[in-house]
Amino acid sequence: MIWTGPRRDAALLVVTLLVGTTAVGHASIRTGEGGDSHSPLCSPRAAILQTLLPTQSEQVTESSSDAVVESLARALSDGKTEKAHDLLVQILKRPHLTSDFLLRVGIQFAQRELYGEAGEAFQRCIQEHPEIFEAYYNLALADIAGQKWDEALAIVERAPQESRAEVLACSYLRGKVEDSQGKTREAERDLSDAFAGAPQNPTYAMDLGLFYIHERAYLQAATVFERAAGLNSRSSFLLLGLSLSRFLAGQHEQSIATLKKLLSMQPDFAPAQVLMTFVLSAQGKLEDAEKVARQGLNSTRASPYLYYLDASILVKLQSRQYKRIFEELSIAQSKISSCSLCYFTGSKAHQAQGNFEAAIADLEIATRLDPTFPEAWYRLASLYRRVGRSADASRAQDQFQELKANKEGREIQMLRENFLQTLDAVQPAQ
């Protein structure tokens, strides 16, 4: 994607990873600062361009612009977007700017998710240097981030495709657009073509694997992640995708084996701690799950989902550590948007204490946050009957009957959506 280091776009469309210490992506984004940010896409033509110096007029123009670029970086860092835009206007009025320079300016805006301004810099690069593939690629990504699907496709079709890697990159971009447009068949074809042509590229693998998870084709997702992880053995997020897809496919033991490998590499990797806790809990290995959760909660960067899971496990273990349970649920509620499961678990804890009114209040909040939560309606109907609220119990039971056909439990749904967001927005942890 558009990067000097790994970065995700605002529309959750593009994933970049670090494999070991090597940056990988789809394009060679040349920063003009003593070298290039290399990637598997570097074509022979791009390699030749790296050896060329700008002409004398270009050298003078770019050198004289360095102060403006520094001012631009400061303005963006300080959040002064209007000033940054004014500086961009000044920059784009200058003649004969090098491709490195324009790409670098566009990257600075892209890193702040100002994709309109980034697109202007990349568009200027195309105008002055129509042979530079990176400019087309980055402009297409800026359009994708702005949900300008037709514009992105038009740029992809215009891009020079002089190497196999560039052809695959364009196939990948088309797949991303088609997926966002709901063209599932076309998206699968193009994302699969990109991955098949470069299975060592973890970004292609990540996006195809996530596509299959979104489509609930979990075995296909696992196949993609397994192949890619074999070629990128140190990639935490590919291993996380593999373990998640295996778990969702019902392959719990294989999921645990992958998670053990991942946690041996990165013991404090929060997403892996959350998933390991959940998988062990789903298998009924509550003591083991609670141990993993407790270890994770000792980290300064503990996931809020781990607070929920630990409290839930303690309730399942019939623990009387109510103070701890409610404290953990409070933390989870403050950090997880509309956490109906937090109130559902709180209701169980209050009921275990014999506080039925508090248990009912929790479930009423849970069903307001998520009116399609069948388990909450079922328990609410039971508690209403217990305290003599027959009419309310009847209404809650009716709600449950309408919703119970949903086979996927709320915890599975929360886990699935949480990890889709985690992997969509993946930031390298190596």
C-alpha positions as CSV (number, residue, x, y, z in Angstrom):
1,M,0.0,0.0,0.0
2,I,1.1,3.6,0.3
3,W,4.0,3.5,2.7
4,T,7.5,4.2,3.8
5,G,6.8,1.9,6.7
6,P,3.7,-0.3,7.1
7,R,0.4,1.5,7.2
8,R,-3.2,0.7,6.7
9,D,-5.7,2.8,4.8
10,A,-8.9,4.2,6.3
11,A,-11.2,1.8,4.5
12,L,-9.5,-1.3,6.0
13,L,-8.6,-2.3,2.5
14,V,-4.9,-3.0,2.4
15,V,-2.7,-5.0,4.7
16,T,1.1,-4.7,4.9
17,L,3.4,-6.8,7.0
18,L,7.0,-7.0,8.1
19,V,8.5,-10.4,7.7
20,G,11.6,-10.4,9.9
21,T,13.2,-7.1,9.1
22,T,12.3,-7.0,5.4
23,A,9.5,-4.7,4.4
24,V,7.0,-6.3,2.0
25,G,4.3,-4.8,0.0
26,H,3.1,-4.3,-3.5
27,A,5.2,-1.5,-4.8
28,S,8.7,-0.1,-4.6
29,I,8.1,3.2,-2.9
30,R,11.2,5.2,-3.5
31,T,11.7,7.8,-0.9
32,G,14.5,9.8,-2.5
33,E,16.3,9.8,0.8
34,G,19.4,7.8,0.0
35,G,17.7,4.7,-1.1
36,D,14.5,2.9,-1.8
37,S,12.0,0.9,0.2
38,H,12.2,-2.4,-1.7
39,S,9.5,-4.9,-2.2
40,P,8.9,-8.0,-4.3
41,L,7.5,-5.7,-6.9
42,C,10.8,-4.1,-7.9
43,S,10.9,-4.7,-11.7
44,P,14.1,-4.5,-13.8
45,R,12.9,-1.1,-15.0
46,A,12.4,0.1,-11.5
47,A,15.9,-1.2,-10.6
48,I,17.3,0.8,-13.4
49,L,15.5,3.9,-12.3
50,Q,17.1,3.5,-8.9
51,T,20.6,4.0,-10.4
52,L,19.6,7.2,-12.2
53,L,20.3,10.7,-10.8
54,P,17.9,13.6,-11.5
55,T,18.9,16.0,-14.1
56,Q,20.6,19.2,-13.0
57,S,17.4,21.2,-13.1
58,E,15.6,18.5,-11.2
59,Q,18.3,18.5,-8.6
60,V,18.0,22.2,-8.0
61,T,14.2,22.1,-7.9
62,E,14.1,19.2,-5.4
63,S,16.8,20.7,-3.3
64,S,15.0,24.0,-3.1
65,S,11.9,22.2,-2.1
66,D,13.4,20.3,0.9
67,A,12.6,23.1,3.3
68,V,9.0,23.1,2.1
69,V,8.8,19.3,2.6
70,E,10.2,19.7,6.1
71,S,7.5,22.3,6.8
72,L,5.0,19.9,5.3
73,A,6.1,17.1,7.6
74,R,5.9,19.4,10.7
75,A,2.4,20.6,9.7
76,L,1.2,17.1,9.3
77,S,2.8,15.9,12.5
78,D,1.1,18.8,14.3
79,G,-2.3,18.1,12.7
80,K,-2.3,21.3,10.8
81,T,-4.0,19.9,7.7
82,E,-5.0,23.3,6.2
83,K,-1.4,24.5,6.3
84,A,-0.2,21.1,4.9
85,H,-2.7,21.5,2.0
86,D,-1.4,25.0,1.3
87,L,2.2,23.7,1.3
88,L,1.1,21.0,-1.1
89,V,-0.3,23.6,-3.5
90,Q,3.0,25.5,-3.4
91,I,4.9,22.2,-4.1
92,L,2.8,21.2,-7.0
93,K,3.3,24.6,-8.7
94,R,7.0,23.8,-9.1
95,P,8.1,22.4,-12.4
96,H,10.2,19.3,-13.1
97,L,9.8,17.5,-9.8
98,T,11.3,14.0,-9.6
99,S,9.2,10.9,-9.2
100,D,11.0,10.1,-5.9
101,F,10.1,13.5,-4.6
102,L,6.4,13.4,-5.6
103,L,6.1,9.9,-4.2
104,R,7.6,11.0,-0.9
105,V,5.2,13.9,-0.7
106,G,2.2,11.7,-1.4
107,I,3.4,9.2,1.2
108,Q,3.5,11.9,3.9
109,F,-0.2,12.7,3.3
110,A,-1.1,9.0,3.0
111,Q,0.5,8.3,6.4
112,R,-2.0,10.8,7.9
113,E,-4.8,9.2,5.9
114,L,-5.3,12.4,3.9
115,Y,-5.8,10.5,0.7
116,G,-7.2,13.3,-1.4
117,E,-4.0,15.3,-1.0
118,A,-1.9,12.1,-1.5
119,G,-3.8,11.4,-4.7
120,E,-2.9,14.9,-6.0
121,A,0.8,14.2,-5.5
122,F,0.6,10.8,-7.2
123,Q,-1.5,12.2,-10.0
124,R,1.2,14.8,-10.7
125,C,3.8,12.0,-10.6
126,I,1.8,10.2,-13.3
127,Q,1.6,13.4,-15.4
128,E,5.4,14.0,-15.3
129,H,6.5,10.4,-15.1
130,P,3.9,8.2,-16.8
131,E,6.3,5.2,-16.8
132,I,6.4,5.0,-13.0
133,F,4.2,2.1,-11.9
134,E,4.3,3.0,-8.2
135,A,2.5,6.3,-8.9
136,Y,-0.5,4.5,-10.5
137,Y,-0.5,1.9,-7.8
138,N,-0.5,4.4,-5.0
139,L,-3.1,6.6,-6.7
140,A,-5.4,3.6,-7.0
141,L,-4.9,2.8,-3.3
142,A,-5.8,6.4,-2.4
143,D,-8.9,6.1,-4.5
144,I,-9.8,2.8,-2.8
145,A,-9.4,4.5,0.6
146,G,-11.8,7.2,-0.5
147,Q,-14.2,4.5,-1.9
148,K,-13.7,5.9,-5.4
149,W,-14.1,2.5,-7.0
150,D,-14.5,3.4,-10.6
151,E,-11.6,5.9,-10.4
152,A,-9.4,3.2,-8.8
153,L,-10.2,0.7,-11.6
154,A,-9.5,3.3,-14.2
155,I,-6.1,4.0,-12.8
156,V,-5.3,0.3,-12.6
157,E,-6.2,-0.2,-16.3
158,R,-3.9,2.7,-17.2
159,A,-1.0,1.5,-15.2
160,P,2.0,0.2,-17.2
161,Q,2.3,-3.5,-16.6
162,E,5.7,-4.4,-17.9
163,S,6.5,-7.2,-15.5
164,R,4.8,-10.2,-14.0
165,A,4.9,-8.6,-10.6
166,E,3.1,-5.5,-11.9
167,V,0.4,-7.6,-13.5
168,L,-0.2,-9.4,-10.2
169,A,-0.3,-6.2,-8.3
170,C,-3.0,-4.9,-10.6
171,S,-4.9,-8.1,-10.3
172,Y,-4.7,-7.7,-6.5
173,L,-6.0,-4.1,-6.7
174,R,-8.9,-5.1,-8.9
175,G,-9.8,-7.9,-6.4
176,K,-9.8,-5.4,-3.6
177,V,-12.2,-3.1,-5.5
178,E,-14.5,-5.9,-6.5
179,D,-14.7,-7.2,-3.0
180,S,-15.7,-3.8,-1.8
181,Q,-18.3,-3.6,-4.5
182,G,-19.8,-7.0,-3.5
183,K,-18.6,-8.7,-6.7
184,T,-17.6,-11.8,-4.8
185,R,-16.9,-14.1,-7.8
186,E,-14.7,-11.6,-9.5
187,A,-12.9,-10.6,-6.3
188,E,-12.1,-14.3,-5.5
189,R,-10.7,-14.7,-9.0
190,D,-8.4,-11.7,-9.0
191,L,-7.3,-12.1,-5.4
192,S,-6.6,-15.8,-6.1
193,D,-4.6,-14.9,-9.2
194,A,-2.4,-12.5,-7.3
195,F,-1.8,-15.0,-4.6
196,A,-1.2,-17.9,-7.0
197,G,1.4,-15.8,-8.8
198,A,3.2,-14.7,-5.7
199,P,2.4,-16.9,-2.7
200,Q,5.4,-15.6,-0.9
201,N,3.8,-12.2,-0.8
202,P,2.1,-12.1,2.6
203,T,-0.1,-9.2,1.7
204,Y,-1.8,-11.2,-1.1
205,A,-2.2,-14.1,1.3
206,M,-3.6,-12.0,4.0
207,D,-6.2,-10.4,1.8
208,L,-7.3,-13.7,0.2
209,G,-7.4,-15.4,3.5
210,L,-9.5,-12.6,5.0
211,F,-11.8,-12.7,2.0
212,Y,-12.5,-16.4,2.6
213,I,-13.1,-15.8,6.4
214,H,-15.6,-13.0,5.5
215,E,-17.3,-15.5,3.2
216,R,-17.1,-18.2,6.0
217,A,-15.1,-20.4,3.8
218,Y,-12.8,-21.3,6.7
219,L,-11.1,-24.4,5.2
220,Q,-10.1,-22.4,2.1
221,A,-8.8,-19.6,4.3
222,A,-6.8,-22.1,6.3
223,T,-5.3,-23.5,3.1
224,V,-4.2,-20.0,2.0
225,F,-2.7,-19.0,5.4
226,E,-1.0,-22.4,5.8
227,R,0.8,-22.0,2.4
228,A,1.8,-18.4,3.0
229,A,2.9,-19.1,6.6
230,G,5.2,-21.9,5.2
231,L,6.9,-19.3,3.1
232,N,6.9,-16.6,5.8
233,S,7.5,-18.6,9.0
234,R,8.1,-15.5,11.1
235,S,5.0,-13.7,10.2
236,S,2.8,-13.4,13.3
237,F,-0.3,-12.3,11.5
238,L,-0.2,-15.1,9.0
239,L,0.0,-17.6,11.8
240,L,-2.8,-15.7,13.6
241,G,-4.9,-15.9,10.5
242,L,-4.1,-19.6,10.2
243,S,-5.0,-20.4,13.8
244,L,-8.3,-18.4,13.5
245,S,-9.4,-20.0,10.3
246,R,-8.6,-23.5,11.7
247,F,-10.6,-22.7,14.9
248,L,-13.6,-21.4,12.9
249,A,-13.4,-24.5,10.7
250,G,-13.7,-26.7,13.9
251,Q,-10.1,-27.8,13.8
252,H,-9.4,-26.8,17.4
253,E,-6.3,-29.0,18.1
254,Q,-4.6,-27.7,14.9
255,S,-5.5,-24.1,16.0
256,I,-3.9,-24.7,19.4
257,A,-0.8,-26.1,17.8
258,T,-0.4,-23.1,15.6
259,L,-1.0,-20.7,18.5
260,K,1.6,-22.5,20.6
261,K,4.1,-21.9,17.8
262,L,3.1,-18.3,17.6
263,L,3.3,-17.7,21.3
264,S,6.7,-19.4,21.5
265,M,7.9,-16.7,19.0
266,Q,6.0,-13.8,20.6
267,P,4.9,-14.7,24.2
268,D,3.2,-11.2,24.7
269,F,1.4,-11.1,21.3
270,A,-2.0,-10.0,22.6
271,P,-4.2,-11.3,19.7
272,A,-2.7,-14.8,20.1
273,Q,-3.3,-14.7,23.9
274,V,-7.0,-13.8,23.3
275,L,-7.5,-16.6,20.7
276,M,-5.7,-19.2,22.8
277,T,-7.8,-18.3,25.8
278,F,-11.0,-18.6,23.7
279,V,-10.1,-21.9,22.0
280,L,-9.1,-23.5,25.3
281,S,-12.3,-22.3,26.9
282,A,-14.4,-23.6,23.9
283,Q,-12.8,-27.0,24.5
284,G,-13.8,-26.9,28.2
285,K,-10.2,-26.5,29.3
286,L,-11.2,-23.7,31.6
287,E,-8.2,-23.9,34.0
288,D,-5.7,-23.8,31.2
289,A,-7.7,-21.0,29.5
290,E,-7.7,-18.9,32.7
291,K,-4.0,-19.4,33.1
292,V,-3.3,-18.0,29.6
293,A,-5.7,-15.1,30.3
294,R,-4.0,-14.3,33.6
295,Q,-0.6,-14.2,31.9
296,G,-2.0,-11.9,29.2
297,L,-3.6,-9.6,31.7
298,N,-0.2,-9.1,33.4
299,S,1.0,-7.4,30.2
300,T,0.9,-3.6,30.0
301,R,-0.8,-4.0,26.6
302,A,-3.5,-6.5,27.5
303,S,-6.4,-6.7,25.1
304,P,-9.8,-5.6,26.4
305,Y,-11.3,-8.8,25.1
306,L,-9.0,-10.7,27.5
307,Y,-10.6,-8.9,30.4
308,Y,-14.0,-10.1,29.2
309,L,-12.8,-13.7,28.6
310,D,-11.1,-14.0,31.9
311,A,-14.3,-12.8,33.7
312,S,-16.4,-15.2,31.7
313,I,-14.1,-18.1,32.5
314,L,-14.1,-17.3,36.2
315,V,-17.9,-17.3,36.1
316,K,-17.9,-20.7,34.3
317,L,-15.5,-22.0,37.0
318,Q,-18.0,-20.8,39.6
319,S,-15.4,-18.6,41.2
320,R,-16.4,-16.4,44.0
321,Q,-13.9,-13.7,43.1
322,Y,-16.7,-11.3,42.3
323,K,-14.8,-8.2,42.9
324,R,-12.2,-9.2,40.3
325,I,-15.0,-10.4,37.9
326,F,-16.8,-7.1,38.0
327,E,-13.7,-5.0,37.8
328,E,-12.6,-6.9,34.6
329,L,-16.0,-6.6,33.1
330,S,-16.0,-2.9,33.8
331,I,-12.7,-2.5,32.0
332,A,-14.0,-4.5,29.1
333,Q,-17.2,-2.5,28.9
334,S,-15.2,0.8,28.8
335,K,-13.1,-0.3,25.9
336,I,-15.3,-2.6,23.8
337,S,-18.1,-0.8,22.0
338,S,-21.6,-2.1,22.9
339,C,-20.3,-5.1,24.7
340,S,-23.5,-7.0,25.2
341,L,-21.6,-10.1,26.2
342,C,-20.0,-8.2,29.1
343,Y,-23.4,-7.5,30.6
344,F,-24.5,-11.0,29.8
345,T,-21.6,-12.4,31.9
346,G,-22.2,-9.8,34.6
347,S,-25.8,-11.0,34.8
348,K,-24.5,-14.5,35.5
349,A,-22.3,-13.3,38.2
350,H,-25.1,-11.3,39.8
351,Q,-27.4,-14.3,39.7
352,A,-24.7,-16.5,41.3
353,Q,-24.7,-13.9,44.1
354,G,-28.5,-14.2,44.4
355,N,-29.0,-10.6,43.2
356,F,-31.7,-11.3,40.6
357,E,-32.7,-7.6,40.1
358,A,-29.1,-6.7,39.1
359,A,-29.0,-9.8,36.9
360,I,-32.2,-8.7,35.2
361,A,-30.9,-5.2,34.8
362,D,-27.7,-6.5,33.1
363,L,-29.7,-8.6,30.6
364,E,-32.0,-5.7,29.8
365,I,-28.9,-3.6,28.9
366,A,-27.5,-6.5,26.9
367,T,-30.7,-6.8,24.9
368,R,-30.9,-3.1,24.3
369,L,-27.3,-3.1,23.0
370,D,-28.0,-6.2,20.9
371,P,-31.7,-6.9,20.3
372,T,-30.7,-10.0,18.3
373,F,-28.9,-11.8,21.2
374,P,-31.0,-15.0,21.7
375,E,-29.1,-16.3,24.7
376,A,-29.8,-13.0,26.5
377,W,-33.5,-13.1,25.8
378,Y,-33.6,-16.8,27.0
379,R,-32.0,-16.0,30.3
380,L,-34.0,-12.8,30.7
381,A,-37.3,-14.8,30.2
382,S,-36.2,-17.3,32.9
383,L,-35.3,-14.5,35.4
384,Y,-38.5,-12.6,34.7
385,R,-40.5,-15.8,35.5
386,R,-38.4,-16.3,38.7
387,V,-39.4,-12.9,40.1
388,G,-43.0,-13.2,39.0
389,R,-43.0,-10.9,35.9
390,S,-45.0,-13.3,33.7
391,A,-45.9,-10.9,31.0
392,D,-42.3,-9.7,30.6
393,A,-41.2,-13.3,30.6
394,S,-43.6,-14.2,27.8
395,R,-42.4,-11.3,25.6
396,A,-38.8,-12.2,26.2
397,Q,-39.5,-15.9,25.4
398,D,-41.2,-14.8,22.1
399,Q,-38.1,-12.8,21.2
400,F,-35.9,-15.8,21.9
401,Q,-38.1,-18.1,19.7
402,E,-37.7,-15.7,16.8
403,L,-33.9,-15.6,17.1
404,K,-32.9,-19.0,18.2
405,A,-32.4,-20.3,14.6
406,N,-29.0,-18.5,14.6
407,K,-26.6,-21.3,15.1
408,E,-23.5,-19.2,15.7
409,G,-23.1,-18.2,19.3
410,R,-22.5,-14.6,20.3
411,E,-19.0,-15.4,21.7
412,I,-18.0,-16.9,18.3
413,Q,-19.4,-13.9,16.5
414,M,-17.5,-11.5,18.7
415,L,-14.3,-13.4,18.3
416,R,-14.7,-13.6,14.6
417,E,-15.5,-9.9,14.1
418,N,-12.7,-8.9,16.5
419,F,-10.1,-10.9,14.7
420,L,-11.3,-9.8,11.3
421,Q,-10.8,-6.2,12.5
422,T,-7.4,-7.1,14.0
423,L,-6.2,-8.7,10.8
424,D,-7.7,-6.1,8.5
425,A,-5.9,-3.4,10.4
426,V,-2.8,-5.5,10.9
427,Q,0.3,-3.6,12.1
428,P,3.6,-5.5,12.1
429,A,4.7,-6.7,15.5
430,Q,8.1,-8.1,14.6
